[in-house]
Amino acid sequence: MFVGITNTPRPYAWGSRTAIAELLGREPSGEPEAELWLGAHPGSPSVILDPTQTGGATDLAAWIAADPQTALGPFAASGRLPFLLKILAAASPLSLQAHPTPSQAAAGFARENALGVPLDAPHRNYKDAHPKPELIFALSPTFDALCGFRPLNEVRELVTGLLAAADALEDPQPQPLEDLLDSLSTGLRETFEWLITRGPGVATLVALVSTLAETVPELAVARALAAEYPGDPGIVISLLLNHVTLTPGEALYLPAGNIHAYLGGLGVELMAASDNVLRGGLTPKHIDVPELLGVLDFTPVPVPYLAAENPAPGVSVLRPSVPDFVLYRVDADATVAITGPAIVVCTSGALTITGAFSSIDLERGSAAYVTPDEGSLHVSGGGTVFLATTGSTKGRATA
């Protein structure tokens, strides 16, 4: 069964006012449009276009709950769609954040439940018992992000170079950068903890880096962050992290423990269906430092690019090492085999998707939920479709 779905973009302040509307051929709302959610997450479940298909259910979450066998097939026992597909458009930086492992999420959720912390409490860390790994696929000409800790030697090299620039300033003096170098000698974890807790000298260091960022090209990210979040220690924390600029078609995979922040751009985001976020700066929201330190992986890593498989002409597959999701991009006649539920969204042109029992016509901006019994999905026509499905799918595509 193909069930047409839609949704209203989430109006987070950091969202673009035009990018999602331009991509999908919609009229802009006039407000920030940050994320279009396609899925069954209770925070914003997709709206069903024709409730007669779903026994009167008007949103995807309600239908799945009422008929999990039809909606989820082999995943019916869980009662939940394990992934959430989004179109994301950032006009300004998001908060620094990380997500827990499955065991951390389950333990944290149980602990806060036992303490009686309301699910909607602003200081609650765990809104559910699930992890939240995610990938981002760039659509805009550039998509900027911070992602993971850089090697210590690279951070020291950058800070040493900044000392020379600071020496040229009469006021303030470069001592805060020397303090940063001393802290780095103890390790990334200790330096991060000093910064995030606004330890002795951090305010002065943030002010100095913000001043240097006005003229030092290597501090372009810090300059942008200082404009959005003046005085925030995340300005200096950004020096510890990988900065990447994706071009269209490139993707990142952000596993549990990876500290990251999207800085700007338009992309397709696919994640496990969870709302567990531990924030680490660049936000007015709650930051639980001890919990964050327990979740973060301080091991330096290269930029976590996720390479696509290309099983057939016009088909690319992003398949991270988690069971929750995979993402297909199809822009040619091809067949994709699914063994779990799927969501498809058309971002250009018009096409037809035909399954074992039915078919649906999609045009730019339209989306549909696909039940697992449709099996092999044949895509035909002229356009581009993104297809999210479960990671247990042993997908294959043929021209």
Sine and cosine of phi, psi and omega as CSV:
sin_phi,cos_phi,sin_psi,cos_psi,sin_omega,cos_omega
0.00,0.00,0.70,-0.71,0.13,-0.99
-0.96,-0.28,0.82,-0.57,-0.02,-1.00
-0.88,-0.47,0.91,-0.42,0.03,-1.00
-0.90,0.43,0.72,-0.70,-0.01,-1.00
-0.72,-0.69,0.33,-0.94,0.07,-1.00
-0.47,-0.88,0.01,-1.00,0.08,-1.00
-0.22,-0.97,0.20,-0.98,0.06,-1.00
-0.98,-0.21,0.76,-0.65,-0.02,-1.00
-0.85,0.52,0.57,-0.82,0.05,-1.00
-0.96,0.29,0.76,-0.65,-0.14,-0.99
-1.00,-0.02,0.71,0.71,0.03,-1.00
-0.89,0.45,0.54,-0.84,-0.13,-0.99
-0.88,0.48,-0.48,0.88,-0.04,-1.00
-0.98,0.19,-0.06,1.00,-0.10,-0.99
-0.97,0.24,0.40,-0.92,0.10,-0.99
-0.97,0.25,0.53,-0.85,0.04,-1.00
-1.00,0.05,-0.16,0.99,-0.12,-0.99
-0.74,-0.67,-0.45,0.90,-0.25,-0.97
-0.90,0.44,-0.72,0.69,-0.02,-1.00
-0.92,0.40,-0.68,0.73,0.01,-1.00
-0.88,0.47,-0.67,0.74,0.00,-1.00
-0.92,0.39,-0.63,0.77,0.01,-1.00
-0.89,0.45,-0.70,0.72,-0.15,-0.99
-0.99,-0.15,0.05,1.00,0.04,-1.00
0.95,0.32,0.56,0.83,0.00,-1.00
-0.96,-0.27,0.26,-0.96,0.10,-0.99
-0.99,0.13,0.80,-0.61,0.03,-1.00
-0.86,0.50,0.56,-0.83,-0.01,-1.00
-0.98,0.18,-0.31,0.95,-0.10,-1.00
1.00,-0.04,-0.18,0.98,0.04,-1.00
-0.95,-0.32,0.25,-0.97,0.12,-0.99
-0.86,0.52,0.70,-0.72,0.05,-1.00
-0.84,-0.53,0.99,-0.17,-0.17,-0.99
-1.00,-0.03,-0.73,0.69,-0.11,-0.99
-0.59,-0.81,0.76,-0.65,0.18,-0.98
-0.98,-0.20,0.91,-0.42,-0.06,-1.00
-1.00,-0.04,0.79,-0.61,0.09,-1.00
-0.86,-0.52,0.98,-0.20,-0.08,-1.00
0.23,-0.97,-0.31,-0.95,-0.08,-1.00
-0.88,-0.47,0.29,0.96,0.01,-1.00
-0.87,0.48,0.73,-0.69,-0.07,-1.00
-0.89,0.46,-0.31,0.95,0.02,-1.00
-0.92,0.38,-0.46,0.89,0.03,-1.00
-0.20,-0.98,0.94,0.33,-0.03,-1.00
-0.92,0.40,0.56,-0.83,0.01,-1.00
-0.89,0.45,0.54,-0.84,0.02,-1.00
-1.00,0.01,0.72,-0.69,0.02,-1.00
-1.00,0.08,0.79,-0.61,-0.09,-1.00
-0.96,0.29,-0.56,0.83,-0.03,-1.00
-0.79,-0.61,1.00,0.00,-0.05,-1.00
-0.89,0.46,-0.25,0.97,0.04,-1.00
-0.91,0.41,-0.37,0.93,0.04,-1.00
-0.96,0.27,-0.39,0.92,-0.18,-0.98
-0.87,-0.50,0.46,0.89,0.05,-1.00
0.91,0.42,0.44,0.90,0.02,-1.00
0.99,-0.12,-0.17,0.99,0.03,-1.00
-0.90,0.43,0.75,-0.66,-0.07,-1.00
-0.98,-0.18,-0.20,0.98,0.10,-0.99
-0.73,-0.69,0.37,-0.93,-0.15,-0.99
-0.91,0.42,-0.62,0.79,-0.01,-1.00
-0.90,0.45,-0.67,0.74,-0.01,-1.00
-0.91,0.41,-0.65,0.76,0.00,-1.00
-0.92,0.40,-0.70,0.71,0.02,-1.00
-0.87,0.49,-0.67,0.75,0.00,-1.00
-0.90,0.43,-0.57,0.82,-0.05,-1.00
-0.99,0.16,-0.50,0.87,-0.07,-1.00
-0.59,-0.80,0.90,0.43,-0.06,-1.00
-0.89,0.45,-0.50,0.87,-0.03,-1.00
-0.89,0.45,-0.71,0.70,0.03,-1.00
-0.94,0.34,-0.72,0.69,-0.13,-0.99
-0.95,0.30,-0.58,0.81,-0.14,-0.99
-0.92,-0.40,-0.30,0.95,0.00,-1.00
0.84,0.54,-0.86,-0.50,-0.05,-1.00
-0.91,0.42,-0.17,0.99,0.02,-1.00
-0.98,-0.18,0.21,0.98,-0.09,-1.00
-0.89,0.46,-0.55,0.83,-0.05,-1.00
-0.88,0.47,-0.51,0.86,0.00,-1.00
-0.96,0.27,-0.47,0.88,-0.01,-1.00
0.96,0.28,0.17,0.98,-0.07,-1.00
-0.61,-0.79,0.55,-0.84,0.16,-0.99
-0.97,0.23,0.85,-0.52,-0.18,-0.98
-0.98,0.20,-0.09,1.00,-0.04,-1.00
-0.74,-0.67,0.27,-0.96,0.07,-1.00
-0.70,-0.71,0.82,-0.57,0.02,-1.00
-0.99,-0.16,0.71,-0.71,-0.01,-1.00
-0.71,-0.70,0.52,-0.86,0.34,-0.94
-0.98,-0.18,0.86,-0.52,-0.10,-0.99
-0.90,-0.44,0.71,-0.70,0.00,-1.00
-0.70,-0.72,0.96,-0.28,-0.04,-1.00
-0.97,-0.24,0.87,-0.49,0.09,-1.00
-1.00,-0.08,-0.27,0.96,0.06,-1.00
-0.54,-0.84,0.24,-0.97,-0.14,-0.99
-0.91,0.42,0.61,-0.80,0.17,-0.99
-1.00,0.09,0.13,-0.99,0.01,-1.00
-0.94,0.35,0.48,-0.88,0.23,-0.97
-0.90,0.43,0.71,-0.70,-0.09,-1.00
-0.40,-0.91,0.29,-0.96,0.11,-0.99
-0.55,-0.83,0.28,-0.96,-0.06,-1.00
-0.79,-0.61,0.46,-0.89,-0.11,-0.99
-0.99,0.13,0.27,-0.96,0.18,-0.98
-0.96,0.27,0.19,-0.98,0.07,-1.00
-0.83,0.56,-0.69,0.72,-0.03,-1.00
-0.94,0.35,-0.62,0.79,0.04,-1.00
-0.91,0.42,-0.65,0.76,-0.01,-1.00
-0.90,0.43,-0.72,0.70,-0.02,-1.00
-0.90,0.44,-0.69,0.73,-0.02,-1.00
-0.93,0.37,-0.67,0.74,-0.01,-1.00
-0.91,0.41,-0.65,0.76,0.01,-1.00
-0.90,0.43,-0.70,0.71,0.01,-1.00
-0.90,0.43,-0.64,0.77,-0.02,-1.00
-0.90,0.43,-0.72,0.69,-0.03,-1.00
-0.95,0.33,-0.52,0.85,0.12,-0.99
-0.89,0.45,-0.70,0.72,-0.02,-1.00
-0.89,0.45,-0.52,0.86,0.02,-1.00
-0.99,0.16,-0.12,0.99,0.01,-1.00
0.97,0.23,0.40,0.92,0.01,-1.00
-0.96,0.27,0.86,-0.51,0.00,-1.00
-0.85,0.52,0.57,-0.82,-0.02,-1.00
-0.87,0.49,-0.48,0.87,-0.03,-1.00
-0.99,-0.13,0.18,0.98,0.01,-1.00
-0.92,0.38,0.71,-0.70,-0.04,-1.00
-0.90,0.44,-0.35,0.94,0.00,-1.00
-0.99,-0.10,0.10,1.00,0.02,-1.00
-0.98,0.22,0.71,-0.71,0.01,-1.00
-1.00,-0.03,-0.62,0.78,-0.15,-0.99
-0.91,-0.42,0.95,-0.31,-0.02,-1.00
-1.00,0.05,-0.24,0.97,0.00,-1.00
-0.40,-0.92,-0.02,-1.00,-0.09,-1.00
-0.98,-0.20,0.42,0.91,-0.14,-0.99
-0.86,-0.52,0.46,-0.89,0.10,-1.00
-0.97,0.25,0.12,-0.99,-0.03,-1.00
-0.63,-0.78,0.84,0.54,0.16,-0.99
-0.90,0.43,0.42,-0.91,-0.05,-1.00
-0.45,-0.89,0.37,-0.93,0.15,-0.99
-0.78,-0.63,0.43,-0.90,0.07,-1.00
-0.76,-0.65,0.76,-0.65,-0.01,-1.00
-0.92,-0.39,0.87,-0.49,-0.11,-0.99
-0.96,0.26,0.70,-0.71,0.10,-0.99
-0.92,-0.39,-0.57,0.82,-0.05,-1.00
-0.98,0.22,0.29,-0.96,0.00,-1.00
-0.81,0.59,-0.56,0.83,0.14,-0.99
-0.67,-0.74,0.58,-0.82,0.10,-0.99
-0.69,-0.72,0.91,-0.42,-0.11,-0.99
-0.98,-0.19,0.62,-0.79,0.00,-1.00
-0.46,-0.89,0.44,-0.90,0.26,-0.96
-0.98,-0.21,0.67,-0.74,-0.11,-0.99
-0.38,-0.93,0.98,-0.19,0.10,-0.99
1.00,0.09,0.38,-0.93,-0.02,-1.00
-0.98,0.21,0.66,-0.75,0.06,-1.00
-0.98,0.18,0.33,-0.95,0.12,-0.99
-0.86,0.51,0.60,-0.80,-0.05,-1.00
-0.84,0.54,-0.62,0.78,-0.04,-1.00
-0.90,0.43,-0.55,0.84,0.04,-1.00
-0.93,0.36,-0.65,0.76,0.01,-1.00
-0.91,0.42,-0.70,0.72,0.01,-1.00
-0.87,0.48,-0.65,0.76,0.01,-1.00
-0.88,0.47,-0.67,0.74,0.02,-1.00
-0.90,0.43,-0.72,0.69,-0.04,-1.00
-0.91,0.41,-0.62,0.78,0.04,-1.00
-0.88,0.48,-0.64,0.77,0.06,-1.00
-0.91,0.41,-0.57,0.82,0.03,-1.00
-0.93,0.37,-0.50,0.87,0.03,-1.00
-0.86,0.51,-0.64,0.77,0.02,-1.00
-0.90,0.44,-0.65,0.76,0.03,-1.00
-0.92,0.38,-0.62,0.78,-0.01,-1.00
-0.93,0.36,-0.52,0.85,0.01,-1.00
-0.86,0.50,-0.46,0.89,-0.02,-1.00
-0.98,0.20,-0.17,0.99,0.01,-1.00
-1.00,-0.03,0.75,-0.66,0.06,-1.00
-0.97,0.26,-0.55,0.83,-0.03,-1.00
-0.43,-0.90,0.87,-0.49,0.17,0.98
-1.00,0.09,0.13,-0.99,0.02,-1.00
-1.00,0.06,0.31,-0.95,-0.10,-1.00
-0.99,0.17,0.06,1.00,-0.06,-1.00
-0.79,0.61,-0.64,0.77,0.00,-1.00
-0.84,0.54,-0.57,0.82,0.04,-1.00
-0.94,0.35,-0.57,0.82,0.08,-1.00
-0.91,0.41,-0.60,0.80,0.08,-1.00
-0.90,0.44,-0.61,0.79,0.04,-1.00
-0.90,0.43,-0.68,0.73,0.06,-1.00
-0.87,0.49,-0.67,0.74,0.04,-1.00
-0.88,0.48,-0.66,0.75,0.00,-1.00
-0.90,0.43,-0.63,0.77,-0.02,-1.00
-0.89,0.46,-0.43,0.91,0.02,-1.00
-0.92,0.40,-0.32,0.95,0.02,-1.00
-1.00,-0.03,-0.22,0.98,0.06,-1.00
0.86,-0.50,0.28,-0.96,-0.04,-1.00
-0.91,0.41,-0.65,0.76,-0.02,-1.00
-0.87,0.49,-0.74,0.68,-0.04,-1.00
-0.91,0.42,-0.63,0.77,0.02,-1.00
-0.92,0.40,-0.70,0.72,0.02,-1.00
-0.87,0.49,-0.70,0.72,-0.03,-1.00
-0.90,0.44,-0.65,0.76,0.05,-1.00
-0.87,0.50,-0.68,0.73,-0.03,-1.00
-0.94,0.33,-0.74,0.68,-0.12,-0.99
-0.94,0.35,-0.45,0.89,0.04,-1.00
-1.00,0.01,0.07,1.00,0.00,-1.00
0.81,0.59,0.80,0.60,-0.01,-1.00
-0.91,0.41,-0.03,-1.00,-0.03,-1.00
-0.83,0.56,0.80,-0.60,0.05,-1.00
1.00,0.02,-0.15,0.99,-0.07,-1.00
-0.92,0.39,-0.66,0.75,-0.01,-1.00
-0.87,0.50,-0.66,0.75,0.03,-1.00
-0.92,0.39,-0.65,0.76,0.03,-1.00
-0.89,0.46,-0.70,0.72,0.01,-1.00
-0.88,0.48,-0.67,0.75,0.00,-1.00
-0.90,0.44,-0.66,0.75,-0.02,-1.00
-0.92,0.39,-0.73,0.69,0.01,-1.00
-0.89,0.46,-0.61,0.79,0.04,-1.00
-0.89,0.45,-0.62,0.78,0.04,-1.00
-0.92,0.38,-0.72,0.69,0.01,-1.00
-0.89,0.46,-0.56,0.83,-0.05,-1.00
-0.88,0.47,-0.35,0.94,-0.01,-1.00
-0.93,0.36,-0.37,0.93,-0.07,-1.00
-0.79,-0.62,-0.30,0.95,-0.07,-1.00
-1.00,-0.02,0.89,-0.45,-0.07,-1.00
-0.85,0.53,-0.58,0.82,-0.03,-1.00
-0.91,0.41,-0.20,0.98,-0.03,-1.00
-0.96,-0.27,0.49,0.87,-0.02,-1.00
-0.87,0.50,-0.64,0.77,0.01,-1.00
-0.92,0.40,-0.72,0.69,0.02,-1.00
-0.86,0.51,-0.60,0.80,0.02,-1.00
-0.89,0.45,-0.69,0.73,0.01,-1.00
-0.91,0.41,-0.64,0.77,0.00,-1.00
-0.93,0.37,-0.62,0.78,0.01,-1.00
-0.90,0.43,-0.53,0.85,0.03,-1.00
-0.94,0.34,-0.56,0.83,-0.03,-1.00
-1.00,0.07,-0.61,0.79,-0.12,-0.99
-0.73,-0.68,0.92,0.40,-0.06,-1.00
-0.84,0.54,0.72,-0.70,0.04,-1.00
0.99,0.13,-0.03,1.00,-0.04,-1.00
-0.98,0.18,0.71,-0.71,0.02,-1.00
-0.89,0.45,-0.29,0.96,0.09,-1.00
-0.86,0.51,-0.40,0.92,0.06,-1.00
-0.87,0.49,-0.69,0.73,0.02,-1.00
-0.99,0.17,-0.60,0.80,0.03,-1.00
-0.84,0.54,-0.52,0.85,0.01,-1.00
-0.86,0.50,-0.43,0.90,0.03,-1.00
-0.93,0.36,-0.38,0.93,-0.03,-1.00
-1.00,0.08,-0.13,0.99,-0.21,-0.98
-0.92,-0.40,0.43,-0.90,0.14,-0.99
-0.92,0.39,0.70,-0.72,0.14,-0.99
-0.92,-0.40,0.76,-0.65,-0.01,-1.00
-0.75,-0.67,0.59,-0.81,0.15,-0.99
-0.90,-0.43,0.94,-0.34,0.02,-1.00
-0.99,0.12,0.51,-0.86,0.17,-0.99
-0.95,-0.32,0.26,-0.97,-0.08,-1.00
-0.81,0.59,0.75,-0.66,0.00,-1.00
0.99,-0.11,-0.26,0.96,0.06,-1.00
-1.00,0.09,0.43,-0.90,-0.08,-1.00
-0.60,-0.80,0.44,-0.90,0.12,-0.99
-0.88,-0.48,0.52,-0.85,0.18,-0.98
-0.87,-0.49,0.81,-0.59,-0.10,-0.99
-0.90,-0.44,0.99,-0.15,-0.04,-1.00
-0.99,0.16,0.02,-1.00,0.06,-1.00
-0.83,0.56,0.64,-0.77,0.07,-1.00
1.00,0.04,-0.22,0.98,-0.02,-1.00
-0.99,0.15,0.87,-0.49,0.06,-1.00
-0.98,0.19,0.72,-0.69,-0.09,-1.00
-0.41,-0.91,0.28,-0.96,0.11,-0.99
-0.40,-0.92,0.79,-0.62,0.14,-0.99
-0.98,0.18,0.74,-0.67,-0.10,-0.99
-0.98,-0.20,-0.49,0.87,0.01,-1.00
0.12,-0.99,0.62,-0.79,0.05,-1.00
0.70,-0.72,0.08,-1.00,-0.02,-1.00
-0.90,-0.44,0.72,-0.69,0.00,-1.00
-0.35,-0.94,0.17,-0.99,0.15,-0.99
-0.99,-0.13,0.83,-0.55,0.01,-1.00
-0.92,-0.38,0.70,-0.72,0.05,-1.00
-0.74,-0.67,0.74,-0.68,-0.12,-0.99
-0.53,-0.85,0.25,-0.97,0.21,-0.98
-0.91,0.40,0.56,-0.83,-0.10,-0.99
-0.98,0.21,0.99,0.15,-0.02,-1.00
-0.60,-0.80,0.31,-0.95,0.03,-1.00
-0.81,-0.59,0.50,0.87,-0.03,-1.00
-1.00,-0.02,0.96,-0.28,-0.05,-1.00
-0.80,-0.61,0.82,-0.57,0.15,-0.99
-0.97,-0.26,0.91,-0.41,-0.10,-0.99
-1.00,0.02,0.52,-0.86,-0.08,-1.00
-0.74,-0.67,0.45,0.89,0.04,-1.00
0.77,-0.63,0.11,-0.99,0.00,-1.00
0.85,0.52,0.68,0.73,-0.03,-1.00
-0.32,-0.95,0.53,-0.85,0.15,-0.99
-1.00,0.09,-0.05,1.00,-0.07,-1.00
-0.99,0.17,0.12,-0.99,-0.06,-1.00
-0.88,0.47,0.71,-0.71,0.12,-0.99
-0.84,-0.54,0.89,-0.45,0.04,-1.00
-0.99,-0.17,1.00,-0.09,-0.13,-0.99
-0.88,0.48,-0.75,0.66,0.00,-1.00
-0.86,0.51,-0.67,0.75,0.00,-1.00
-0.92,0.39,-0.65,0.76,0.03,-1.00
-0.87,0.49,-0.71,0.70,-0.01,-1.00
-0.89,0.46,-0.52,0.85,0.03,-1.00
-0.96,0.28,-0.38,0.92,-0.04,-1.00
-1.00,-0.05,-0.57,0.82,-0.11,-0.99
-0.91,0.42,0.61,-0.79,0.16,-0.99
-0.98,-0.20,0.92,-0.39,-0.07,-1.00
-1.00,0.00,0.13,0.99,0.05,-1.00
-0.94,0.34,0.83,-0.55,0.05,-1.00
-0.87,0.49,0.67,-0.75,-0.02,-1.00
-0.70,-0.72,0.44,-0.90,0.18,-0.98
-0.95,0.33,0.16,-0.99,0.07,-1.00
-0.82,0.57,0.81,-0.59,-0.12,-0.99
-0.99,0.14,0.89,0.45,0.07,-1.00
-0.88,0.48,0.56,-0.83,0.12,-0.99
-0.91,-0.42,0.94,-0.35,-0.04,-1.00
-0.97,0.24,0.62,-0.79,0.00,-1.00
-1.00,0.03,0.59,-0.81,0.23,-0.97
-1.00,0.07,0.49,-0.87,0.02,-1.00
-0.79,-0.62,0.99,0.17,-0.10,-0.99
-0.95,0.30,-0.27,0.96,-0.01,-1.00
-0.34,-0.94,0.37,-0.93,0.04,-1.00
-0.84,0.55,0.74,-0.67,0.03,-1.00
0.98,0.18,0.14,0.99,0.00,-1.00
-0.79,-0.61,0.78,-0.63,0.13,-0.99
-0.79,-0.62,0.54,-0.84,-0.07,-1.00
-0.76,-0.65,0.79,-0.62,0.12,-0.99
-0.96,-0.27,0.90,-0.43,-0.16,-0.99
-0.78,-0.63,1.00,0.03,0.02,-1.00
-0.96,0.29,0.15,-0.99,-0.11,-0.99
-1.00,0.04,0.74,0.67,0.08,-1.00
-0.73,-0.69,0.42,-0.91,-0.04,-1.00
-0.99,0.14,-0.09,1.00,-0.19,-0.98
-0.97,0.23,-0.55,0.84,-0.16,-0.99
-0.29,-0.96,0.41,-0.91,0.28,-0.96
-0.67,-0.74,0.36,-0.93,-0.02,-1.00
-0.79,-0.61,0.81,-0.59,0.11,-0.99
-0.96,-0.27,0.59,-0.81,0.23,-0.97
-0.86,-0.51,0.84,-0.55,-0.07,-1.00
-0.81,-0.58,0.82,-0.57,0.07,-1.00
-0.71,-0.71,0.52,0.85,0.08,-1.00
-0.46,-0.89,0.26,-0.97,0.08,-1.00
-0.87,0.49,0.84,-0.54,-0.06,-1.00
-0.32,-0.95,0.29,-0.96,0.05,-1.00
-0.87,-0.50,0.78,-0.63,0.02,-1.00
-0.89,-0.46,0.80,-0.61,0.00,-1.00
-1.00,-0.06,0.77,-0.64,0.06,-1.00
-0.86,-0.51,0.51,-0.86,0.11,-0.99
-0.86,-0.51,0.03,1.00,0.03,-1.00
-0.72,-0.69,-0.05,-1.00,0.04,-1.00
-0.91,0.42,0.38,-0.93,-0.03,-1.00
-0.59,-0.81,0.38,-0.93,0.15,-0.99
-0.77,-0.64,0.71,-0.70,0.02,-1.00
-0.85,-0.53,0.60,-0.80,0.08,-1.00
-0.67,-0.74,0.73,-0.68,0.00,-1.00
-1.00,-0.07,0.81,-0.59,-0.03,-1.00
-0.95,-0.32,-0.11,0.99,0.10,-0.99
-0.31,-0.95,0.46,-0.89,0.08,-1.00
0.93,0.37,-0.47,-0.88,0.01,-1.00
-0.55,-0.84,0.61,-0.79,-0.03,-1.00
-0.42,-0.91,0.18,-0.98,0.03,-1.00
-0.86,-0.51,0.70,-0.71,0.10,-1.00
-0.90,-0.43,0.82,-0.57,-0.06,-1.00
-0.88,-0.48,0.80,-0.59,0.03,-1.00
-0.95,-0.32,-0.28,-0.96,-0.05,-1.00
-0.93,0.38,-0.48,0.88,-0.13,-0.99
-0.83,-0.56,-0.32,0.95,-0.08,-1.00
-0.38,-0.93,-0.03,-1.00,0.01,-1.00
-0.52,-0.86,0.20,-0.98,0.02,-1.00
-0.53,-0.85,0.60,-0.80,0.11,-0.99
-0.99,-0.13,0.79,-0.62,0.03,-1.00
-0.86,-0.52,0.60,-0.80,0.14,-0.99
-0.81,-0.59,0.16,-0.99,-0.04,-1.00
-0.72,0.69,0.83,-0.56,0.04,-1.00
1.00,-0.09,-0.15,0.99,-0.03,-1.00
-0.99,-0.14,0.39,-0.92,-0.09,-1.00
-0.57,-0.82,0.32,-0.95,0.00,-1.00
-0.48,-0.88,0.47,-0.88,0.16,-0.99
-0.99,-0.12,0.64,-0.77,-0.05,-1.00
-0.84,-0.54,0.81,-0.59,0.03,-1.00
-0.98,0.20,0.48,-0.88,-0.12,-0.99
-0.88,0.48,-0.44,0.90,-0.07,-1.00
-0.93,0.38,-0.22,0.98,0.04,-1.00
-0.93,0.36,-0.33,0.94,0.14,-0.99
0.89,0.46,-0.88,-0.48,-0.01,-1.00
-0.97,0.24,0.80,-0.60,-0.02,-1.00
-0.96,-0.29,0.85,-0.52,0.04,-1.00
-0.99,-0.17,0.83,-0.55,0.00,-1.00
-0.98,-0.20,0.79,-0.61,0.03,-1.00
-0.65,-0.76,0.40,-0.92,-0.01,-1.00
0.91,-0.42,-0.22,-0.98,-0.02,-1.00
-0.88,-0.47,0.97,-0.23,-0.02,-1.00
0.11,-0.99,-0.12,-0.99,0.02,-1.00
-0.80,-0.60,0.72,-0.69,0.04,-1.00
-0.76,-0.64,0.66,-0.76,0.17,-0.99
-0.97,-0.24,0.73,-0.68,-0.05,-1.00
-0.82,-0.57,0.88,-0.48,0.06,-1.00
-0.97,-0.24,0.70,-0.72,0.04,-1.00
-0.52,-0.86,-0.03,-1.00,-0.09,-1.00
-0.96,0.28,0.52,-0.85,-0.04,-1.00
-0.94,0.34,-0.27,0.96,0.04,-1.00
-0.97,0.23,-0.15,0.99,0.03,-1.00
-0.88,0.47,0.78,-0.63,0.16,-0.99
-1.00,-0.10,0.94,0.35,-0.15,-0.99
-0.93,0.37,0.55,-0.84,0.11,-0.99
-0.60,-0.80,0.51,-0.86,-0.03,-1.00
-0.72,-0.70,0.61,-0.79,0.02,-1.00
-0.72,-0.70,0.51,-0.86,0.01,-1.00
-0.94,0.35,0.00,0.00,0.00,0.00
